[in-house]
Amino acid sequence: MDIKERREFYEKVYFYELDKPEKLYARLRLPLAILIFIIPINFFLISEVITSISDGSIISVVLIISISSLLILLYLLYCIYRMLTGWTYYEVSLKDFDEHYGRLIEYYKKWSDEDRDKQKAELMARETFEKDLTQQLVECTNHNQNLNLVRSAYIIKLIKILPYYTIFIALSYVFLLFKT
C-alpha cells in the first residue's frame, strides 16, 4: 500500500471516529429514557417507606433495597456524567497544514536555484507533506479511537447495571405492596 492509499484509508477511519460520538449519544437515549421514567418511582418508594417507618420488618427490607437502588442510581449517573463530559477530540487543522505545506515549499526551494531543482523541491515538499499529514491523521485517529472506546465502556456499564436498578425498584414496590 503506497502512502496515498494509506492516507486515504486513514482519512476514512479518522472521519469515522469523529462521527462516532453522535452514535454514542444515540446509544445513550434509551437508557436515559428508562432512568427518567424510573427515578421518580424510586423517590416515591423512598417517601412511602419514610412515611410508614413504624410498620416493621417489611419496611426495613424496603428501606435497604431503596438505599441500594439509590447507590446504584448514583453509579449510573456517574457513568452518564463520565460518558458526556471531559473528552477532547483531536482534529486535523487544515489551516495549520496549509501553512506547513507553504513552509515546506519555501524550505526546499531555498537551496535550489535552477528550474529542475525547483520542481524537485516541490516534489520533495509534497512527499514530506503527505507523510506529515498521514502521521497527523494516525495520531488523531488513535487518540479519538481511545476516547470512543472509553466512552463506549461507560455506556456498556450503564446498560449492564440498569436492569439491576430496575429489579431493585420492582422489589421495593413488591415489598411495599405486601405491607398494605
PEMO-V257225 format. One record per backbone hydrogen bond with DSSP energy under -1.0 kcal/mol. CO is the residue of the C=O (numbers start at 1). NH is the residue of the N-H. E is the energy in kcal/mol with one decimal. If there is no record, write none. Layout:
CO,NH,E + CO,NH,E
//
This chain:
2,6,-2.4 + 3,7,-2.5 + 4,8,-2.4 + 5,9,-2.4 + 6,10,-2.9 + 7,11,-2.5 + 8,12,-2.0 + 9,13,-2.3 + 10,14,-2.9 + 11,15,-2.6 + 12,16,-2.1 + 13,17,-2.5 + 14,18,-1.8 + 15,19,-1.6 + 20,24,-2.3 + 21,25,-2.6 + 22,26,-1.8 + 23,27,-1.8 + 28,32,-2.0 + 29,33,-2.4 + 30,34,-2.5 + 31,35,-2.5 + 32,36,-2.7 + 33,37,-1.6 + 34,38,-2.3 + 35,39,-2.8 + 38,42,-2.2 + 39,43,-2.2 + 40,44,-2.2 + 41,45,-2.5 + 42,46,-2.2 + 43,47,-2.2 + 44,48,-2.2 + 45,49,-2.3 + 46,50,-2.4 + 47,51,-2.2 + 48,52,-1.4 + 52,55,-1.4 + 56,60,-1.3 + 57,61,-2.0 + 58,62,-2.5 + 59,63,-2.9 + 60,64,-2.3 + 61,65,-2.6 + 62,66,-2.8 + 63,67,-2.7 + 64,68,-2.4 + 65,69,-2.5 + 66,70,-2.0 + 67,71,-2.1 + 68,72,-2.3 + 69,73,-2.5 + 70,74,-2.4 + 71,75,-2.0 + 72,76,-2.6 + 73,77,-2.7 + 74,78,-2.1 + 75,79,-2.4 + 76,80,-2.2 + 77,81,-2.6 + 78,82,-2.9 + 79,83,-2.0 + 80,84,-1.9 + 81,85,-2.0 + 93,97,-2.1 + 94,98,-2.4 + 95,99,-2.4 + 96,100,-2.4 + 97,101,-2.3 + 98,102,-2.0 + 99,103,-2.4 + 100,104,-2.3 + 101,105,-2.3 + 102,106,-2.3 + 103,107,-2.6 + 104,108,-2.6 + 105,109,-2.1 + 106,110,-1.4 + 109,112,-1.2 + 114,118,-1.9 + 115,119,-2.2 + 116,120,-1.9 + 117,121,-2.5 + 118,122,-2.3 + 119,123,-2.2 + 120,124,-2.6 + 121,125,-2.6 + 122,126,-2.5 + 123,127,-2.5 + 124,128,-2.6 + 125,129,-2.5 + 126,130,-2.6 + 127,131,-2.3 + 128,132,-2.6 + 129,133,-3.0 + 130,134,-2.5 + 131,135,-2.5 + 132,136,-2.5 + 133,137,-2.5 + 134,138,-2.3 + 135,139,-2.3 + 136,140,-2.7 + 137,141,-2.7 + 138,142,-2.6 + 139,143,-2.3 + 140,144,-2.8 + 141,145,-2.7 + 142,146,-2.2 + 143,147,-2.2 + 144,148,-2.4 + 145,149,-2.3 + 146,150,-2.1 + 147,151,-2.6 + 148,152,-2.4 + 149,153,-2.0 + 150,154,-1.7 + 151,155,-1.7 + 152,156,-2.6 + 153,157,-2.4 + 154,158,-2.3 + 155,159,-2.7 + 156,160,-2.4 + 157,161,-2.3 + 158,162,-2.0 + 161,165,-1.9 + 162,166,-2.3 + 163,167,-2.5 + 164,168,-2.6 + 165,169,-2.1 + 166,170,-2.5 + 167,171,-2.8 + 168,172,-2.3 + 169,173,-2.2 + 170,174,-2.6 + 171,175,-2.8 + 172,176,-2.1 + 173,177,-2.0 + 174,178,-1.9 + 175,179,-1.3 + 176,180,-1.0
//
